[in-house]
Amino acid sequence: MPAAEPAAEPSPTGTTPSFPVRAAVVGTGGIVTGSHLPALRGMGDRVRLVAAVDTDPARLAAFRDRAGEDVTGYGGLDEMLAAERPGLVLLGTPPALHAEQTRAALRAGAWVLCEKPLCLSLAEYDTIAAAEGTEEGGPGGPYASVVFQHRYGSGAVHARELLRSGELGRPLVAHCQTTWYRDRAYYSVPWRGRWATEGGGPTMGHGIHQMDLLLHLLGEWEEVRAMAGRLVHDVESEDVSTALVRFADGTMATVVNSVLSPDEVSRIRIDCAHATVELTHLYGHANDDWAYTPAVHRRDDARTAHWRSPAADVPSSHAAQLDGFLDAMAKGVRPPGSGVAARRTLEFLAALYKSAFTGQPVRAGEIGPEDPYYHAMHGNHPDWAPKEQ
Ligand SMILES: NC(=O)c1ccc[n+]([C@@H]2O[C@H](COP(=O)([O-])OP(=O)(O)OC[C@H]3O[C@@H](n4cnc5c(N)ncnc54)[C@H](O)[C@@H]3O)[C@@H](O)[C@H]2O)c1
Protein backbone atom coordinates (compact mmCIF):
# COMPACT_ATOMS: atom_id res chain seq x y z
CA MET A 1 0.00 0.00 0.00
CA PRO A 2 1.46 3.42 -0.86
CA ALA A 3 2.92 5.32 2.09
CA ALA A 4 1.38 8.58 3.26
CA GLU A 5 3.01 11.88 2.34
CA PRO A 6 4.92 13.51 5.20
CA ALA A 7 2.72 15.24 7.74
CA ALA A 8 2.13 18.90 6.97
CA GLU A 9 3.30 20.37 10.25
CA PRO A 10 3.82 24.10 10.77
CA SER A 11 6.93 25.40 12.57
CA PRO A 12 7.60 28.19 15.08
CA THR A 13 10.47 29.69 13.12
CA GLY A 14 8.72 30.00 9.77
CA THR A 15 6.69 32.84 8.41
CA THR A 16 3.59 32.43 6.27
CA PRO A 17 4.25 34.55 3.16
CA SER A 18 1.81 37.30 2.35
CA PHE A 19 -0.32 37.01 -0.77
CA PRO A 20 0.02 37.70 -3.61
CA VAL A 21 3.35 35.91 -3.29
CA ARG A 22 6.23 37.86 -4.83
CA ALA A 23 8.06 35.35 -7.03
CA ALA A 24 11.41 35.29 -8.81
CA VAL A 25 12.70 32.91 -11.48
CA VAL A 26 16.37 31.93 -11.70
CA GLY A 27 17.70 30.65 -15.05
CA THR A 28 15.56 32.00 -17.87
CA GLY A 29 16.15 29.16 -20.36
CA GLY A 30 13.92 26.53 -21.89
CA ILE A 31 12.01 25.17 -18.90
CA VAL A 32 11.43 28.51 -17.16
CA THR A 33 10.25 30.20 -20.34
CA GLY A 34 8.22 27.27 -21.62
CA SER A 35 6.72 25.88 -18.39
CA HIS A 36 7.25 28.05 -15.28
CA LEU A 37 6.18 31.33 -16.90
CA PRO A 38 2.84 29.93 -18.18
CA ALA A 39 2.29 28.25 -14.81
CA LEU A 40 2.83 31.53 -12.95
CA ARG A 41 0.45 33.31 -15.33
CA GLY A 42 -2.16 30.65 -14.68
CA MET A 43 -2.25 31.33 -10.91
CA GLY A 44 -4.14 34.63 -11.23
CA ASP A 45 -3.58 37.10 -8.40
CA ARG A 46 -2.13 34.52 -5.96
CA VAL A 47 1.39 35.15 -7.25
CA ARG A 48 3.22 37.99 -8.99
CA LEU A 49 6.49 37.53 -10.91
CA VAL A 50 8.70 40.43 -9.83
CA ALA A 51 12.23 39.35 -10.79
CA ALA A 52 14.26 37.16 -13.13
CA VAL A 53 17.91 36.13 -12.84
CA ASP A 54 20.25 34.89 -15.54
CA THR A 55 24.00 35.15 -16.02
CA ASP A 56 23.42 35.37 -19.77
CA PRO A 57 22.21 38.93 -20.54
CA ALA A 58 20.74 37.95 -23.92
CA ARG A 59 18.63 35.17 -22.38
CA LEU A 60 17.51 37.46 -19.59
CA ALA A 61 16.51 40.19 -22.06
CA ALA A 62 14.58 37.71 -24.22
CA PHE A 63 12.77 36.44 -21.14
CA ARG A 64 11.85 39.93 -19.96
CA ASP A 65 10.52 40.72 -23.42
CA ARG A 66 8.09 37.87 -22.93
CA ALA A 67 7.37 38.23 -19.22
CA GLY A 68 6.93 42.01 -19.16
CA GLU A 69 9.03 45.05 -18.30
CA ASP A 70 7.81 45.12 -14.68
CA VAL A 71 9.91 41.97 -14.10
CA THR A 72 13.25 43.31 -12.85
CA GLY A 73 16.32 41.60 -14.29
CA TYR A 74 19.39 40.55 -12.29
CA GLY A 75 22.71 38.97 -13.26
CA GLY A 76 23.12 37.11 -9.96
CA LEU A 77 20.98 35.30 -7.38
CA ASP A 78 22.42 36.94 -4.24
CA GLU A 79 21.90 40.43 -5.62
CA MET A 80 18.29 39.60 -6.48
CA LEU A 81 17.57 38.03 -3.07
CA ALA A 82 18.97 41.06 -1.25
CA ALA A 83 17.08 43.58 -3.39
CA GLU A 84 13.72 41.81 -3.78
CA ARG A 85 13.27 39.56 -0.72
CA PRO A 86 10.91 37.30 -2.76
CA GLY A 87 8.53 34.90 -1.02
CA LEU A 88 9.04 32.23 -3.71
CA VAL A 89 12.03 31.34 -5.89
CA LEU A 90 11.62 29.06 -8.92
CA LEU A 91 14.93 27.52 -10.02
CA GLY A 92 15.50 26.46 -13.64
CA THR A 93 19.28 26.59 -13.80
CA PRO A 94 21.53 23.64 -14.79
CA PRO A 95 21.50 20.82 -12.19
CA ALA A 96 24.92 21.44 -10.61
CA LEU A 97 23.73 24.84 -9.35
CA HIS A 98 20.52 23.65 -7.70
CA ALA A 99 21.76 22.72 -4.22
CA GLU A 100 23.67 25.95 -3.53
CA GLN A 101 20.98 28.17 -5.06
CA THR A 102 18.24 26.35 -3.12
CA ARG A 103 20.11 26.84 0.17
CA ALA A 104 20.76 30.53 -0.62
CA ALA A 105 17.06 31.16 -1.33
CA LEU A 106 15.97 29.27 1.82
CA ARG A 107 18.46 31.24 3.91
CA ALA A 108 16.92 34.44 2.50
CA GLY A 109 13.51 33.23 3.72
CA ALA A 110 12.09 32.24 0.31
CA TRP A 111 10.20 29.02 -0.42
CA VAL A 112 11.78 27.14 -3.33
CA LEU A 113 10.35 25.16 -6.24
CA CYS A 114 13.41 23.73 -7.99
CA GLU A 115 13.67 21.85 -11.25
CA LYS A 116 14.69 18.22 -11.16
CA PRO A 117 17.10 16.97 -10.08
CA LEU A 118 16.88 18.98 -6.85
CA CYS A 119 20.54 18.14 -6.22
CA LEU A 120 23.22 15.67 -7.26
CA SER A 121 23.58 13.47 -4.15
CA LEU A 122 21.98 12.48 -0.86
CA ALA A 123 24.70 14.49 0.89
CA GLU A 124 23.58 17.60 -0.96
CA TYR A 125 19.94 16.83 -0.20
CA ASP A 126 20.64 16.63 3.52
CA THR A 127 22.24 20.10 3.48
CA ILE A 128 19.10 21.44 1.79
CA ALA A 129 16.88 19.79 4.41
CA ALA A 130 19.01 21.39 7.14
CA ALA A 131 18.42 24.84 5.60
CA GLU A 132 14.60 24.46 5.63
CA GLY A 133 12.43 25.80 8.42
CA THR A 134 11.75 23.39 11.28
CA GLU A 135 8.49 21.47 11.57
CA GLU A 136 7.47 21.89 15.20
CA GLY A 137 4.30 23.90 15.69
CA GLY A 138 3.51 27.42 14.38
CA PRO A 139 3.45 28.50 10.72
CA GLY A 140 6.21 26.62 8.89
CA GLY A 141 8.79 27.08 6.21
CA PRO A 142 10.54 28.02 4.15
CA TYR A 143 10.60 24.64 2.38
CA ALA A 144 12.13 23.36 -0.86
CA SER A 145 10.23 21.15 -3.33
CA VAL A 146 11.40 19.47 -6.51
CA VAL A 147 9.46 19.72 -9.77
CA PHE A 148 7.95 16.32 -10.54
CA GLN A 149 4.98 17.56 -12.54
CA HIS A 150 3.76 14.06 -13.47
CA ARG A 151 2.54 13.44 -9.91
CA TYR A 152 0.02 16.23 -10.09
CA GLY A 153 -2.15 15.55 -13.15
CA SER A 154 -5.66 14.34 -12.27
CA GLY A 155 -4.99 10.91 -13.83
CA ALA A 156 -2.10 10.31 -11.41
CA VAL A 157 -4.02 11.69 -8.42
CA HIS A 158 -6.95 9.39 -9.24
CA ALA A 159 -4.77 6.30 -9.82
CA ARG A 160 -3.01 6.86 -6.51
CA GLU A 161 -6.31 7.18 -4.68
CA LEU A 162 -7.56 3.93 -6.26
CA LEU A 163 -4.33 2.14 -5.33
CA ARG A 164 -4.35 3.49 -1.76
CA SER A 165 -7.99 2.63 -1.17
CA GLY A 166 -7.47 -0.99 -2.25
CA GLU A 167 -10.09 -0.55 -4.97
CA LEU A 168 -7.84 -2.21 -7.59
CA GLY A 169 -6.76 -4.98 -5.23
CA ARG A 170 -3.23 -5.55 -4.00
CA PRO A 171 -0.47 -4.28 -6.37
CA LEU A 172 1.58 -7.28 -7.58
CA VAL A 173 3.79 -6.55 -10.61
CA ALA A 174 4.81 -3.25 -12.19
CA HIS A 175 6.80 -1.95 -15.17
CA CYS A 176 8.33 1.51 -15.39
CA GLN A 177 9.72 2.52 -18.76
CA THR A 178 11.39 5.69 -19.99
CA THR A 179 12.71 4.78 -23.42
CA TRP A 180 13.68 8.02 -25.14
CA TYR A 181 16.10 9.02 -27.90
CA ARG A 182 18.85 11.63 -27.72
CA ASP A 183 21.29 12.14 -30.59
CA ARG A 184 24.94 13.12 -30.77
CA ALA A 185 24.11 16.84 -31.09
CA TYR A 186 22.23 16.67 -27.77
CA TYR A 187 25.35 15.37 -26.03
CA SER A 188 27.65 17.93 -27.71
CA VAL A 189 26.43 20.47 -25.09
CA PRO A 190 29.36 20.42 -22.63
CA TRP A 191 27.40 20.01 -19.36
CA ARG A 192 25.45 16.97 -20.60
CA GLY A 193 26.53 13.42 -19.89
CA ARG A 194 28.87 14.47 -17.05
CA TRP A 195 28.49 13.58 -13.40
CA ALA A 196 29.59 16.97 -12.10
CA THR A 197 27.19 18.98 -14.24
CA GLU A 198 24.23 16.75 -15.17
CA GLY A 199 24.44 14.38 -12.23
CA GLY A 200 24.07 11.23 -14.34
CA GLY A 201 22.54 9.89 -17.55
CA PRO A 202 18.94 8.83 -18.29
CA THR A 203 18.55 7.52 -14.74
CA MET A 204 19.10 10.93 -13.17
CA GLY A 205 18.03 13.18 -16.03
CA HIS A 206 15.19 11.50 -17.95
CA GLY A 207 13.73 8.40 -16.24
CA ILE A 208 13.69 10.30 -12.93
CA HIS A 209 10.13 11.50 -13.67
CA GLN A 210 8.70 8.05 -14.37
CA MET A 211 10.53 6.41 -11.45
CA ASP A 212 9.36 9.17 -9.12
CA LEU A 213 5.79 8.57 -10.27
CA LEU A 214 6.16 4.80 -9.76
CA LEU A 215 7.36 5.38 -6.17
CA HIS A 216 4.60 7.95 -5.62
CA LEU A 217 2.01 5.38 -6.72
CA LEU A 218 3.43 2.31 -4.98
CA GLY A 219 5.07 3.69 -1.83
CA GLU A 220 8.11 2.38 0.04
CA TRP A 221 10.69 0.51 -2.01
CA GLU A 222 12.79 -2.07 -0.20
CA GLU A 223 15.46 -3.48 -2.52
CA VAL A 224 16.91 -2.76 -5.97
CA ARG A 225 19.16 -4.82 -8.30
CA ALA A 226 20.37 -2.91 -11.34
CA MET A 227 22.60 -2.72 -14.42
CA ALA A 228 23.91 0.29 -16.35
CA GLY A 229 25.64 0.59 -19.70
CA ARG A 230 27.35 3.11 -21.95
CA LEU A 231 26.36 1.63 -25.28
CA VAL A 232 26.36 4.48 -27.81
CA HIS A 233 27.26 7.94 -26.52
CA ASP A 234 30.70 9.25 -25.61
CA VAL A 235 29.66 10.29 -22.09
CA GLU A 236 30.93 9.83 -18.52
CA SER A 237 27.58 8.58 -17.22
CA GLU A 238 25.35 5.75 -18.48
CA ASP A 239 23.12 5.96 -21.55
CA VAL A 240 20.91 3.05 -20.44
CA SER A 241 20.00 1.51 -17.09
CA THR A 242 17.71 -1.32 -16.01
CA ALA A 243 16.57 -2.41 -12.56
CA LEU A 244 14.51 -4.94 -10.64
CA VAL A 245 12.76 -3.54 -7.59
CA ARG A 246 10.99 -5.10 -4.63
CA PHE A 247 8.62 -2.86 -2.68
CA ALA A 248 7.97 -3.13 1.05
CA ASP A 249 4.54 -4.68 0.43
CA GLY A 250 6.07 -7.33 -1.86
CA THR A 251 5.18 -5.71 -5.20
CA MET A 252 7.87 -6.44 -7.80
CA ALA A 253 8.80 -4.03 -10.60
CA THR A 254 11.06 -3.67 -13.62
CA VAL A 255 12.59 -0.32 -14.61
CA VAL A 256 14.20 0.74 -17.91
CA ASN A 257 15.78 4.15 -18.57
CA SER A 258 17.23 4.77 -22.03
CA VAL A 259 18.21 7.59 -24.40
CA LEU A 260 18.85 5.08 -27.20
CA SER A 261 15.31 4.10 -28.16
CA PRO A 262 14.05 5.20 -31.61
CA ASP A 263 10.43 4.47 -30.70
CA GLU A 264 10.09 6.81 -27.71
CA VAL A 265 7.60 6.18 -24.93
CA SER A 266 7.07 6.78 -21.19
CA ARG A 267 5.04 4.05 -19.56
CA ILE A 268 3.96 2.76 -16.17
CA ARG A 269 1.94 -0.41 -15.81
CA ILE A 270 0.79 -1.83 -12.50
CA ASP A 271 -0.94 -5.21 -12.34
CA CYS A 272 -3.12 -5.40 -9.22
CA ALA A 273 -5.29 -8.29 -8.04
CA HIS A 274 -8.48 -6.80 -9.55
CA ALA A 275 -7.18 -4.68 -12.44
CA THR A 276 -4.23 -3.50 -14.50
CA VAL A 277 -3.65 0.26 -14.56
CA GLU A 278 -1.47 1.57 -17.36
CA LEU A 279 -0.16 5.03 -18.24
CA THR A 280 1.29 5.59 -21.74
CA HIS A 281 2.58 9.01 -22.82
CA LEU A 282 5.82 10.79 -23.67
CA TYR A 283 6.47 14.09 -21.85
CA GLY A 284 3.17 14.65 -20.05
CA HIS A 285 -0.14 12.91 -19.43
CA ALA A 286 -3.87 13.65 -19.47
CA ASN A 287 -6.77 11.51 -18.24
CA ASP A 288 -7.03 9.75 -21.62
CA ASP A 289 -3.47 8.42 -21.27
CA TRP A 290 -4.56 6.16 -18.39
CA ALA A 291 -6.16 2.76 -19.06
CA TYR A 292 -7.85 0.38 -16.61
CA THR A 293 -8.38 -3.28 -17.50
CA PRO A 294 -10.39 -5.30 -14.97
CA ALA A 295 -9.55 -8.90 -14.17
CA VAL A 296 -12.10 -11.31 -15.68
CA HIS A 297 -13.77 -11.95 -12.32
CA ARG A 298 -14.18 -8.17 -11.82
CA ARG A 299 -16.02 -7.20 -15.01
CA ASP A 300 -18.40 -4.84 -13.19
CA ASP A 301 -19.29 -1.94 -15.50
CA ALA A 302 -20.15 0.51 -12.72
CA ARG A 303 -16.84 -0.05 -10.93
CA THR A 304 -14.71 0.11 -14.05
CA ALA A 305 -16.55 3.25 -15.18
CA HIS A 306 -15.54 4.80 -11.84
CA TRP A 307 -11.89 3.80 -12.37
CA ARG A 308 -11.94 5.45 -15.78
CA SER A 309 -13.56 8.70 -14.57
CA PRO A 310 -11.27 10.91 -12.49
CA ALA A 311 -13.20 13.69 -10.74
CA ALA A 312 -11.13 16.36 -12.50
CA ASP A 313 -9.45 16.71 -15.89
CA VAL A 314 -6.08 18.31 -15.20
CA PRO A 315 -3.10 17.41 -17.38
CA SER A 316 0.24 16.86 -15.65
CA SER A 317 2.00 20.23 -15.74
CA HIS A 318 4.08 22.72 -13.82
CA ALA A 319 0.85 24.65 -13.22
CA ALA A 320 -0.78 21.67 -11.49
CA GLN A 321 2.19 21.39 -9.10
CA LEU A 322 2.48 25.15 -8.52
CA ASP A 323 -1.21 25.31 -7.62
CA GLY A 324 -0.73 22.85 -4.73
CA PHE A 325 2.55 24.48 -3.76
CA LEU A 326 0.83 27.88 -3.33
CA ASP A 327 -1.93 26.23 -1.28
CA ALA A 328 0.76 24.87 1.07
CA MET A 329 2.45 28.29 1.27
CA ALA A 330 -0.86 29.91 2.21
CA LYS A 331 -1.26 27.44 5.08
CA GLY A 332 2.42 27.52 6.10
CA VAL A 333 2.69 23.74 5.71
CA ARG A 334 5.22 21.49 3.97
CA PRO A 335 4.43 21.49 0.22
CA PRO A 336 4.02 18.33 -1.85
CA GLY A 337 7.25 17.09 -3.42
CA SER A 338 9.46 18.14 -0.50
CA GLY A 339 11.02 16.42 2.51
CA VAL A 340 10.60 12.64 2.65
CA ALA A 341 8.84 12.64 -0.74
CA ALA A 342 11.83 14.30 -2.43
CA ARG A 343 14.53 12.35 -0.59
CA ARG A 344 12.98 8.93 -1.21
CA THR A 345 13.27 9.27 -5.00
CA LEU A 346 16.85 10.54 -4.77
CA GLU A 347 17.77 7.64 -2.48
CA PHE A 348 16.24 5.22 -4.98
CA LEU A 349 18.41 6.67 -7.76
CA ALA A 350 21.54 6.44 -5.59
CA ALA A 351 20.67 2.82 -4.82
CA LEU A 352 20.09 2.02 -8.50
CA TYR A 353 23.53 3.41 -9.40
CA LYS A 354 25.20 1.65 -6.48
CA SER A 355 23.65 -1.68 -7.41
CA ALA A 356 24.53 -1.24 -11.10
CA PHE A 357 28.15 -0.34 -10.41
CA THR A 358 28.85 -2.83 -7.61
CA GLY A 359 26.76 -5.72 -8.94
CA GLN A 360 25.16 -6.08 -5.49
CA PRO A 361 21.54 -5.66 -4.34
CA VAL A 362 20.98 -2.44 -2.39
CA ARG A 363 18.37 -2.04 0.34
CA ALA A 364 16.52 1.13 1.33
CA GLY A 365 18.27 2.95 4.16
CA GLU A 366 21.71 1.40 3.65
CA ILE A 367 23.36 4.39 1.93
CA GLY A 368 24.58 6.56 4.81
CA PRO A 369 27.27 9.27 5.11
CA GLU A 370 30.07 6.69 5.23
CA ASP A 371 29.04 5.29 1.82
CA PRO A 372 30.62 6.79 -1.35
CA TYR A 373 27.22 6.61 -3.07
CA TYR A 374 25.90 9.06 -0.46
CA HIS A 375 28.31 11.68 -1.80
CA ALA A 376 28.12 11.04 -5.58
CA MET A 377 25.94 8.93 -7.83
CA HIS A 378 29.08 7.36 -9.40
CA GLY A 379 30.26 6.34 -5.92
CA ASN A 380 33.89 6.92 -7.01
CA HIS A 381 33.71 3.60 -8.84
CA PRO A 382 36.88 3.34 -10.97
CA ASP A 383 34.96 2.33 -14.12
CA TRP A 384 32.47 5.18 -13.81
CA ALA A 385 33.81 8.13 -11.81
CA PRO A 386 35.51 10.89 -13.83
CA LYS A 387 39.24 10.35 -14.21
CA GLU A 388 41.52 12.80 -12.34
CA GLN A 389 42.63 15.56 -14.76
N1 LIG B 1 10.52 19.21 -15.38
C1 LIG B 1 10.85 18.93 -16.64
O1 LIG B 1 10.12 18.23 -17.35
C2 LIG B 1 12.12 19.48 -17.22
C3 LIG B 1 12.30 19.56 -18.62
C4 LIG B 1 13.47 20.12 -19.10
C5 LIG B 1 14.46 20.55 -18.23
N2 LIG B 1 14.26 20.42 -16.87
C6 LIG B 1 15.31 20.83 -15.92
O2 LIG B 1 15.37 22.27 -15.90
C7 LIG B 1 16.71 22.69 -15.66
C8 LIG B 1 17.11 23.66 -16.75
O3 LIG B 1 17.00 23.03 -18.01
P1 LIG B 1 16.80 23.89 -19.35
O4 LIG B 1 16.58 22.89 -20.41
O5 LIG B 1 15.78 24.95 -19.14
O6 LIG B 1 18.26 24.55 -19.50
P2 LIG B 1 18.65 25.88 -20.26
O7 LIG B 1 20.10 25.75 -20.57
O8 LIG B 1 17.71 26.15 -21.40
O9 LIG B 1 18.43 27.04 -19.18
C9 LIG B 1 19.27 27.23 -18.08
C10 LIG B 1 19.46 28.72 -17.87
O10 LIG B 1 20.20 28.94 -16.67
C11 LIG B 1 21.07 30.05 -16.89
N3 LIG B 1 22.14 30.05 -15.90
C12 LIG B 1 23.31 29.34 -15.90
N4 LIG B 1 24.01 29.62 -14.78
C13 LIG B 1 23.27 30.49 -14.06
C14 LIG B 1 23.47 31.12 -12.81
N5 LIG B 1 24.57 30.90 -12.05
N6 LIG B 1 22.51 31.96 -12.36
C15 LIG B 1 21.40 32.21 -13.11
N7 LIG B 1 21.18 31.64 -14.31
C16 LIG B 1 22.11 30.79 -14.78
C17 LIG B 1 21.54 29.85 -18.32
O11 LIG B 1 22.11 31.04 -18.89
C18 LIG B 1 20.25 29.42 -19.00
O12 LIG B 1 19.52 30.52 -19.50
C19 LIG B 1 17.56 21.41 -15.58
O13 LIG B 1 17.74 21.04 -14.25
C20 LIG B 1 16.71 20.37 -16.30
O14 LIG B 1 16.93 19.05 -15.83
C21 LIG B 1 13.11 19.90 -16.36
PDBQT file of the ligand as one rigid body, heavy atoms in Angstrom, charges set to zero:
ROOT
HETATM    1  N1  LIG A 401      10.519  19.210 -15.380  1.00  0.00    +0.000 N 
HETATM    2  C1  LIG A 401      10.846  18.926 -16.640  1.00  0.00    +0.000 C 
HETATM    3  O1  LIG A 401      10.122  18.227 -17.351  1.00  0.00    +0.000 OA
HETATM    4  C2  LIG A 401      12.121  19.482 -17.216  1.00  0.00    +0.000 A 
HETATM    5  C3  LIG A 401      12.295  19.556 -18.615  1.00  0.00    +0.000 A 
HETATM    6  C4  LIG A 401      13.473  20.122 -19.097  1.00  0.00    +0.000 A 
HETATM    7  C5  LIG A 401      14.460  20.555 -18.226  1.00  0.00    +0.000 A 
HETATM    8  N2  LIG A 401      14.262  20.416 -16.871  1.00  0.00    +0.000 N 
HETATM    9  C6  LIG A 401      15.310  20.833 -15.919  1.00  0.00    +0.000 C 
HETATM   10  O2  LIG A 401      15.371  22.266 -15.905  1.00  0.00    +0.000 OA
HETATM   11  C7  LIG A 401      16.708  22.690 -15.658  1.00  0.00    +0.000 C 
HETATM   12  C8  LIG A 401      17.107  23.665 -16.749  1.00  0.00    +0.000 C 
HETATM   13  O3  LIG A 401      17.002  23.031 -18.010  1.00  0.00    +0.000 OA
HETATM   14  P1  LIG A 401      16.796  23.889 -19.347  1.00  0.00    +0.000 P 
HETATM   15  O4  LIG A 401      16.585  22.890 -20.414  1.00  0.00    +0.000 OA
HETATM   16  O5  LIG A 401      15.776  24.946 -19.141  1.00  0.00    +0.000 OA
HETATM   17  O6  LIG A 401      18.258  24.546 -19.503  1.00  0.00    +0.000 OA
HETATM   18  P2  LIG A 401      18.655  25.882 -20.262  1.00  0.00    +0.000 P 
HETATM   19  O7  LIG A 401      20.100  25.752 -20.573  1.00  0.00    +0.000 OA
HETATM   20  O8  LIG A 401      17.706  26.148 -21.403  1.00  0.00    +0.000 OA
HETATM   21  O9  LIG A 401      18.426  27.044 -19.181  1.00  0.00    +0.000 OA
HETATM   22  C9  LIG A 401      19.266  27.230 -18.077  1.00  0.00    +0.000 C 
HETATM   23  C10 LIG A 401      19.458  28.724 -17.874  1.00  0.00    +0.000 C 
HETATM   24  O10 LIG A 401      20.202  28.944 -16.673  1.00  0.00    +0.000 OA
HETATM   25  C11 LIG A 401      21.074  30.048 -16.893  1.00  0.00    +0.000 C 
HETATM   26  N3  LIG A 401      22.141  30.049 -15.899  1.00  0.00    +0.000 N 
HETATM   27  C12 LIG A 401      23.313  29.338 -15.898  1.00  0.00    +0.000 A 
HETATM   28  N4  LIG A 401      24.014  29.615 -14.781  1.00  0.00    +0.000 NA
HETATM   29  C13 LIG A 401      23.274  30.493 -14.063  1.00  0.00    +0.000 A 
HETATM   30  C14 LIG A 401      23.465  31.122 -12.807  1.00  0.00    +0.000 A 
HETATM   31  N5  LIG A 401      24.569  30.899 -12.053  1.00  0.00    +0.000 N 
HETATM   32  N6  LIG A 401      22.509  31.962 -12.362  1.00  0.00    +0.000 NA
HETATM   33  C15 LIG A 401      21.400  32.205 -13.111  1.00  0.00    +0.000 A 
HETATM   34  N7  LIG A 401      21.179  31.638 -14.312  1.00  0.00    +0.000 NA
HETATM   35  C16 LIG A 401      22.112  30.787 -14.775  1.00  0.00    +0.000 A 
HETATM   36  C17 LIG A 401      21.537  29.850 -18.317  1.00  0.00    +0.000 C 
HETATM   37  O11 LIG A 401      22.110  31.036 -18.887  1.00  0.00    +0.000 OA
HETATM   38  C18 LIG A 401      20.252  29.419 -18.996  1.00  0.00    +0.000 C 
HETATM   39  O12 LIG A 401      19.523  30.523 -19.497  1.00  0.00    +0.000 OA
HETATM   40  C19 LIG A 401      17.558  21.413 -15.584  1.00  0.00    +0.000 C 
HETATM   41  O13 LIG A 401      17.741  21.039 -14.248  1.00  0.00    +0.000 OA
HETATM   42  C20 LIG A 401      16.710  20.371 -16.296  1.00  0.00    +0.000 C 
HETATM   43  O14 LIG A 401      16.932  19.052 -15.832  1.00  0.00    +0.000 OA
HETATM   44  C21 LIG A 401      13.111  19.901 -16.364  1.00  0.00    +0.000 A 
ENDROOT
TORSDOF 0
